[in-house]
Amino acid sequence: MPISILMPALSPTMTEGNLAKWHKAVGDTVTAGDVVAEIETDKATMEVEAVEEGTLGRILVEEGTDGVAVNTPIAVILEEGEGEADLAGFSAAAAPQTVADQPAPAPAEPVRAVAEAPLAPAAAGNGADHQRIFASPLARRMAQQMGLDLSRITGSGPHGRIVRADVEGGQVGARPAAAAPAPAAAAARQPVALSAGEAAYDLVPHTTMRKVIAQRLTESKQTVPHFYLTIDCHIDRLLEIRKELNGRADDFKLSVNDMIIKAVALGLRIVPEANASWSDEGVRRYKSADVAVAVAIDGGLITPVIRQAEDKGLRNISEEMKVLATKAREGKLMPEEYQGGTFSISNLGMFGIREFAAVINPPQGCILAVGAGEQRPVVKDGALAVATVMSCTLSVDHRVVDGAIGAKFLAAFKTLVEDPLTMLL
C-alpha cells in the first residue's frame, strides 16, 4: 500500500511550516534516511528524512508552498511492485488548497475576483488565451508585491510550476500584471504613483521568522511589566585572566561573552529566585541555568541555549557556543538547541554599544543586555583612575522577579565578573 509522507511537527508548538524544497523527484528511489525535502519553520530550515523505502510516486505539495499544516500529506511513496494505478485517491486535493488550486474567477467580474482573491491576480488566465498559470502561493505573493507578470516568468518547479527562485530571478525585464491593479510595492517603484512628499521605497516581504519575532516581542511589551536595572562592572581583571588562559593553548580561544555566560549561570545558582518564569499556575523556579544567547542571523535573531551552564567549564561553554552560533547562521539548529532557555543574554558590545535595554523573551523572566567594555575615568581609593568598564542592564518581568532580587543577582554577577578566578573554582 502506498505510504504517505506527512508534514512533520519539528517542535512541540509547530502547527504549520513552509515546504521550501524537494530533494527527490517523482520516480526517484527513496531509502530510509534519505533527505527528501526541506521544511522552513520560523527559526530554521530543517531536513526531512524518509523513514520508509520505495519510489517517490507523487508530490502532493509543491516546493515554495507556505502554511502547510502539520500532518498534512505532502508526498506518496510507492512500495515494490506498486505503480500509478495504486495512486488513486492520492492527489494534491488531499493537501491544503492553495491559491493556484482555486477555481478561476469569472471574466465578467474582474474587480470582484481580485477583491476576493488578492494573492492570485493572474489565476484567471493570461492575455488573450486565458491559460492557467501554475505557481506556488509564495511565488504569487512575491510577484504581486514586486509588480511582476507571472506569465513572463518560466517555472522551474515540477510540471513547470513557478516557485520563489523563479520570481527572484524574473525581476529584470518583467512588467506589472495587467489582470489586476498594480500593488503597493509596484507603485513605490514608479515616481508618478507616489503621494506628495513620499520617499521612494522597496517593499521587503515578511519572512516567517520576522513575523514571529514581531508577534512575540509585541506580546512581550504589551503583557510583561518590564523594569530595568543597570550596573557597571570593571573588567580589567577579567581581560587579564582571559588573555592568560588563551595563551596557554592554541586549540581554543575564550571570548568575553563565554565568561559572561559562565558568570550569569553562577549568578543564577547564587540567586535562584532570578532563574524563574511566569505561569498562570505559579512562578516556575528552574533547577538549572539554561542560558539562551542571542545570535544575529539573516532576517532576525535566534537564541541557542547552553544547557546547565553552571556545571560547565569555560572551555566547554566556548566550544559549544561556537558550534551553536555556526549552526544558527547556517539555519541548521534543531528545535531542542534553541528552545527552553531559562534566562537570556543579548551582547552588543562588539558593535560598540555602550548601554541598552533588551526586550524579555517570554516566558523567561529576565534578559541581560551587555554593552561594550571601554576605558572610563573612575574613582579608586579616593583617587581618579582609568578602568575598563562594562555596563549591563537587566530587563526584568516584575510579575516574577522583584527589584531586590534583581539587584541581588546583578551584585552576584558583578562580583564574579570582577573577580573571575572565582568562576574557575
Phi and psi in degrees as a GROMACS rama.xvg file:
@    title "Ramachandran Plot"
@    xaxis  label "Phi"
@    yaxis  label "Psi"
@TYPE xy
-55.2645  146.5  PRO-2
-110.206  127.796  ILE-3
-84.518  136.468  SER-4
-94.1209  123.292  ILE-5
-102.452  150.996  LEU-6
-62.3531  117.422  MET-7
-79.0004  155.078  PRO-8
-91.8168  108.41  ALA-9
-88.3588  -4.75596  LEU-10
-155.159  160.69  SER-11
-60.8863  -26.5763  PRO-12
-99.5539  -1.52392  THR-13
-72.3035  128.945  MET-14
-114.628  -22.1548  THR-15
-156.756  163.771  GLU-16
-152.132  173.442  GLY-17
-105.235  133.557  ASN-18
-85.7854  98.7534  LEU-19
-77.2332  -41.0178  ALA-20
-160.559  143.537  LYS-21
-98.2215  133.167  TRP-22
-97.9503  -10.299  HIS-23
-122.156  147.5  LYS-24
-110.1  162.447  ALA-25
-58.2124  130.206  VAL-26
99.7779  -14.7078  GLY-27
-72.8353  146.69  ASP-28
-78.0642  135.424  THR-29
-120.393  130.04  VAL-30
-118.36  157.666  THR-31
-58.4049  129.872  ALA-32
98.8572  -13.0064  GLY-33
-67.4873  140.637  ASP-34
-78.8229  118.558  VAL-35
-103.487  -26.5044  VAL-36
-157.539  165.907  ALA-37
-117.349  130.271  GLU-38
-111.13  130.871  ILE-39
-101.323  120.489  GLU-40
-105.333  -174.355  THR-41
-69.8004  -16.9599  ASP-42
-111.736  -31.0021  LYS-43
-160.945  169.306  ALA-44
-103.712  121  THR-45
-111.974  145.732  MET-46
-88.7127  139.929  GLU-47
-106.707  123.001  VAL-48
-101.234  144.785  GLU-49
-73.7279  142.979  ALA-50
-108.661  -6.40075  VAL-51
-126.478  164.461  GLU-52
-115.729  156.202  GLU-53
157.297  -148.007  GLY-54
-122.923  135.183  THR-55
-69.038  108.449  LEU-56
-86.7042  -36.6592  GLY-57
-158.717  139.233  ARG-58
-98.7286  121.755  ILE-59
-93.3492  -29.2142  LEU-60
-124.656  118.448  VAL-61
-73.3652  154.004  GLU-62
-65.0598  146.46  GLU-63
94.024  -5.692  GLY-64
-81.0669  129.434  THR-65
-110.544  164.756  ASP-66
70.0936  34.3537  GLY-67
-84.1496  121.82  VAL-68
-67.5012  146.272  ALA-69
-57.5223  140.937  VAL-70
73.5134  9.74074  ASN-71
-78.1012  133.181  THR-72
-61.1802  129.16  PRO-73
-114.839  -17.344  ILE-74
-163.258  168.777  ALA-75
-130.692  133.304  VAL-76
-104.864  130.958  ILE-77
-93.5608  134.121  LEU-78
-83.2248  172.176  GLU-79
-57.6088  131.367  GLU-80
90.2443  -9.38638  GLY-81
-92.1868  154.382  GLU-82
-141.355  -162.39  GLY-83
-57.8276  -35.6262  GLU-84
-63.4559  -26.0076  ALA-85
-80.0527  -4.70652  ASP-86
-90.5535  4.4309  LEU-87
-59.3782  130.247  ALA-88
94.9314  -14.7469  GLY-89
-102.395  109.329  PHE-90
-148.104  170.98  SER-91
-62.7039  -18.9249  ALA-92
-65.3166  -21.4782  ALA-93
-74.6328  -18.5664  ALA-94
-90.0089  167.584  ALA-95
-57.9828  138.3  PRO-96
-66.8973  127.357  GLN-97
-97.6901  170.281  THR-98
-59.8203  -37.8715  VAL-99
-66.5225  -22.0043  ALA-100
-86.9174  -9.2953  ASP-101
-75.4912  149.813  GLN-102
-58.8567  147.292  PRO-103
-69.565  138.586  ALA-104
-68.4104  152.79  PRO-105
-66.4848  133.571  ALA-106
-59.5362  -26.5457  PRO-107
-73.001  -15.4605  ALA-108
-127.458  60.9408  GLU-109
-64.2297  -38.3745  PRO-110
-66.7461  -43.8847  VAL-111
-64.8868  -38.9676  ARG-112
-63.3145  -41.0766  ALA-113
-64.5344  -38.9431  VAL-114
-66.1494  -34.1909  ALA-115
-84.5469  -24.6488  GLU-116
-134.587  71.9279  ALA-117
-65.0321  -19.7382  PRO-118
-89.5499  1.55267  LEU-119
-130.278  61.2155  ALA-120
-65.9609  -22.7695  PRO-121
-112.541  12.5105  ALA-122
-66.8669  -27.6727  ALA-123
-71.8153  -26.0065  ALA-124
156.311  -175.546  GLY-125
-142.641  121.878  ASN-126
62.5914  -144.951  GLY-127
-81.3425  -24.3731  ALA-128
-85.8037  -12.0041  ASP-129
52.3006  38.3987  HIS-130
-75.6515  141.728  GLN-131
-72.7412  136.133  ARG-132
-102.458  123.803  ILE-133
-97.0341  120.634  PHE-134
-152.018  151.381  ALA-135
-70.2242  155.534  SER-136
-56.6416  -39.2003  PRO-137
-64.0384  -42.4122  LEU-138
-64.0245  -39.5556  ALA-139
-64.4388  -43.6626  ARG-140
-65.3601  -42.9248  ARG-141
-63.1441  -41.1659  MET-142
-64.225  -39.2977  ALA-143
-65.1765  -43.4958  GLN-144
-67.8659  -31.0534  GLN-145
-88.915  -10.0958  MET-146
74.4517  35.5125  GLY-147
-100.084  148.377  LEU-148
-92.0871  112.401  ASP-149
-60.7391  -27.8571  LEU-150
-67.6205  -16.3987  SER-151
-96.118  2.9042  ARG-152
-110.454  131.166  ILE-153
-89.0769  126.929  THR-154
-80.4825  140.757  GLY-155
-109.082  -1.23898  SER-156
-78.6231  179.925  GLY-157
-55.2604  134.165  PRO-158
58.7509  29.701  HIS-159
76.2285  15.2624  GLY-160
-67.9549  137.491  ARG-161
-81.0431  127.73  ILE-162
-119.39  179.342  VAL-163
-55.3473  -45.0122  ARG-164
-60.3682  -34.6636  ALA-165
-66.8681  -39.2717  ASP-166
-67.5517  -42.5717  VAL-167
-63.0205  -32.9575  GLU-168
-90.3705  -2.19124  GLY-169
-106.079  15.1426  GLY-170
-70.5905  -36.4786  GLN-171
-73.9339  126.74  VAL-172
83.1023  -3.89964  GLY-173
-82.1902  155.145  ALA-174
-122.641  158.668  ARG-175
-59.7387  144.247  PRO-176
-64.4272  143.221  ALA-177
-91.3597  -9.68713  ALA-178
-82.0405  -8.07964  ALA-179
-150.578  159.127  ALA-180
-60.0727  147.545  PRO-181
-62.1828  130.777  ALA-182
-72.0495  172.876  PRO-183
-60.212  -40.0179  ALA-184
-63.8426  -37.723  ALA-185
-67.2837  -41.4607  ALA-186
-62.9081  -31.9478  ALA-187
-66.398  -21.3648  ALA-188
-87.2888  -5.3839  ARG-189
-113.98  110.654  GLN-190
-54.1471  -31.743  PRO-191
-68.0832  -20.8425  VAL-192
-91.3568  -5.30707  ALA-193
-75.8512  145.161  LEU-194
-70.9946  159.984  SER-195
-58.4152  125.663  ALA-196
82.212  -2.72654  GLY-197
-82.8125  134.362  GLU-198
-82.2223  149.08  ALA-199
-67.5402  149.384  ALA-200
-154.644  161.955  TYR-201
-108.785  136.355  ASP-202
-93.0653  116.234  LEU-203
-97.3254  115.419  VAL-204
-58.4684  143.849  PRO-205
-69.228  133.248  HIS-206
-82.2108  164.504  THR-207
-59.4861  -40.741  THR-208
-61.37  -45.3065  MET-209
-64.1567  -37.4435  ARG-210
-63.489  -42.9076  LYS-211
-68.0724  -41.6553  VAL-212
-59.0846  -46.4485  ILE-213
-60.6934  -42.9064  ALA-214
-65.905  -46.582  GLN-215
-70.4436  -41.134  ARG-216
-74.4642  -33.2779  LEU-217
-63.4334  -44.1321  THR-218
-61.1966  -39.7793  GLU-219
-62.8787  -48.7961  SER-220
-69.5627  -26.639  LYS-221
-84.0037  -30.5769  GLN-222
-113.55  -19.0275  THR-223
-102.17  120.915  VAL-224
-75.6289  95.0132  PRO-225
-75.3937  143.738  HIS-226
-140.695  163.549  PHE-227
-130.766  138.658  TYR-228
-128.995  130.486  LEU-229
-119.568  139.128  THR-230
-138.215  147.489  ILE-231
-102.831  130.359  ASP-232
-116.22  132.494  CYS-233
-85.4681  120.416  HIS-234
-115.173  17.4467  ILE-235
-59.6026  -44.5933  ASP-236
-65.4248  -39.8662  ARG-237
-61.3235  -41.7801  LEU-238
-65.3594  -36.4589  LEU-239
-65.5828  -46.6257  GLU-240
-62.1319  -43.3863  ILE-241
-59.4168  -45.9242  ARG-242
-62.6574  -40.6893  LYS-243
-65.8217  -43.7097  GLU-244
-65.5548  -41.3477  LEU-245
-66.4573  -27.3401  ASN-246
-76.9918  -12.0225  GLY-247
-87.0373  -12.531  ARG-248
-150.887  150.738  ALA-249
-101.812  -11.4974  ASP-250
-91.5158  0.229634  ASP-251
-153.722  153.101  PHE-252
-135.712  114.145  LYS-253
-73.4575  143.811  LEU-254
-106.954  163.34  SER-255
-59.4662  -37.5082  VAL-256
-62.408  -37.0115  ASN-257
-59.8299  -41.3696  ASP-258
-72.7269  -31.1112  MET-259
-67.3305  -40.9429  ILE-260
-57.5728  -46.3447  ILE-261
-64.1653  -42.334  LYS-262
-64.4776  -39.4186  ALA-263
-62.345  -46.4053  VAL-264
-61.724  -43.7268  ALA-265
-70.1654  -33.662  LEU-266
-62.7738  -36.6972  GLY-267
-71.3356  -28.48  LEU-268
-69.5876  -38.3842  ARG-269
-70.9508  -39.1358  ILE-270
-121.806  76.3397  VAL-271
-64.4909  -19.4127  PRO-272
-63.7882  -21.5699  GLU-273
-84.6449  -12.2965  ALA-274
-94.5985  70.5351  ASN-275
-147.293  165.292  ALA-276
-145.969  161.937  SER-277
-89.4811  140.35  TRP-278
-143.645  159.422  SER-279
-64.3526  -26.0498  ASP-280
-81.8248  -26.2336  GLU-281
163.643  177.543  GLY-282
-82.0187  127.322  VAL-283
-91.4114  118.595  ARG-284
-106.71  117.84  ARG-285
-84.4397  147.943  TYR-286
-90.8124  -10.4402  LYS-287
-136.205  156.643  SER-288
-95.981  97.5811  ALA-289
-96.8672  98.1496  ASP-290
-91.346  118.734  VAL-291
-91.467  133.181  ALA-292
-119.503  121.53  VAL-293
-67.4407  129.301  ALA-294
-124.542  125.526  VAL-295
-77.5434  130.823  ALA-296
-132.307  171.877  ILE-297
-59.8867  124.402  ASP-298
87.7234  1.53437  GLY-299
162.853  -147.629  GLY-300
-147.552  161.978  LEU-301
-142.919  155.135  ILE-302
-121.975  84.2781  THR-303
-62.2993  151.904  PRO-304
-114.235  130.2  VAL-305
-92.0178  106.869  ILE-306
-76.3296  139.662  ARG-307
47.6295  50.0203  GLN-308
-63.786  -25.1744  ALA-309
-66.6682  -21.6526  GLU-310
-99.9036  2.24863  ASP-311
-105.747  146.698  LYS-312
-76.3539  165.545  GLY-313
-60.7046  -38.6408  LEU-314
-63.9606  -44.0589  ARG-315
-63.2109  -41.8852  ASN-316
-61.9563  -44.1318  ILE-317
-61.9228  -47.1885  SER-318
-65.3486  -42.4181  GLU-319
-66.1155  -39.3593  GLU-320
-65.9336  -39.2111  MET-321
-62.7199  -43.6425  LYS-322
-63.8856  -46.1355  VAL-323
-64.9883  -40.7183  LEU-324
-64.8713  -40.5312  ALA-325
-64.2045  -45.2312  THR-326
-63.7663  -35.8259  LYS-327
-63.6389  -44.7545  ALA-328
-70.3864  -24.2516  ARG-329
-91.6773  -0.480896  GLU-330
70.2858  29.2825  GLY-331
-113.523  11.9583  LYS-332
-67.2385  137.939  LEU-333
-83.1001  153.033  MET-334
-52.76  -38.9277  PRO-335
-68.9919  -11.4921  GLU-336
-91.0344  -12.3697  GLU-337
-129.357  1.7748  TYR-338
-109.092  149.224  GLN-339
89.3766  15.3528  GLY-340
-66.3029  154.762  GLY-341
-104.831  -13.8245  THR-342
-159.656  142.065  PHE-343
-117.383  153.723  SER-344
-125.579  133.597  ILE-345
-125.217  115.035  SER-346
-113.675  114.235  ASN-347
-112.401  15.1762  LEU-348
-60.7119  -34.6757  GLY-349
-66.4596  -15.0887  MET-350
-96.8658  5.19509  PHE-351
82.2522  11.3002  GLY-352
-74.9982  123.516  ILE-353
-76.0615  -42.7739  ARG-354
-160.303  139.925  GLU-355
-157.911  168.543  PHE-356
-119.707  126.43  ALA-357
-92.5782  158.334  ALA-358
-89.8786  133.136  VAL-359
-63.0885  139.117  ILE-360
-97.6189  98.0444  ASN-361
-58.6458  147.571  PRO-362
-91.6448  12.7392  PRO-363
-61.1569  157.224  GLN-364
-97.7163  -15.344  GLY-365
-148.012  154.065  CYS-366
-144.726  135.516  ILE-367
-103.622  121.856  LEU-368
-96.6368  122.131  ALA-369
-108.994  125.444  VAL-370
-95.8402  -176.266  GLY-371
-76.0144  145.361  ALA-372
-81.0815  122.555  GLY-373
-140.824  152.563  GLU-374
-75.6012  129.081  GLN-375
-136.915  153.136  ARG-376
-71.7305  133.309  PRO-377
-135.732  164.242  VAL-378
-106.842  121.268  VAL-379
-125.099  121.763  LYS-380
53.7995  39.938  ASP-381
79.8781  3.16943  GLY-382
-121.261  149.987  ALA-383
-76.4228  133.453  LEU-384
-144.11  176.69  ALA-385
-117.545  133.459  VAL-386
-139.961  156.228  ALA-387
-86.303  116.257  THR-388
-116.695  137.244  VAL-389
-122.437  120.426  MET-390
-90.329  131.911  SER-391
-127.031  133.392  CYS-392
-117.79  125.644  THR-393
-97.0904  118.118  LEU-394
-90.3784  129.441  SER-395
-127.862  138.52  VAL-396
-82.8474  109.933  ASP-397
-68.2666  -15.5509  HIS-398
-69.8186  -24.972  ARG-399
-107.398  -46.3063  VAL-400
-121.685  125.49  VAL-401
-84.1243  169.204  ASP-402
-59.1687  -40.5514  GLY-403
-65.3376  -38.4505  ALA-404
-68.2421  -42.6103  ILE-405
-60.5743  -40.1511  GLY-406
-66.0693  -39.8523  ALA-407
-63.4695  -40.6907  LYS-408
-63.22  -47.0114  PHE-409
-62.878  -35.3545  LEU-410
-64.4714  -42.0409  ALA-411
-66.0982  -41.7937  ALA-412
-61.3719  -45.1386  PHE-413
-61.3173  -42.7118  LYS-414
-60.8136  -42.0816  THR-415
-67.8066  -41.1606  LEU-416
-68.6794  -38.7657  VAL-417
-82.5838  -15.8802  GLU-418
-130.308  69.2813  ASP-419
-64.4378  -18.0383  PRO-420
-60.8938  -26.1984  LEU-421
-66.4963  -22.6573  THR-422
-75.7608  -15.7428  MET-423
-96.1886  -5.03063  LEU-424
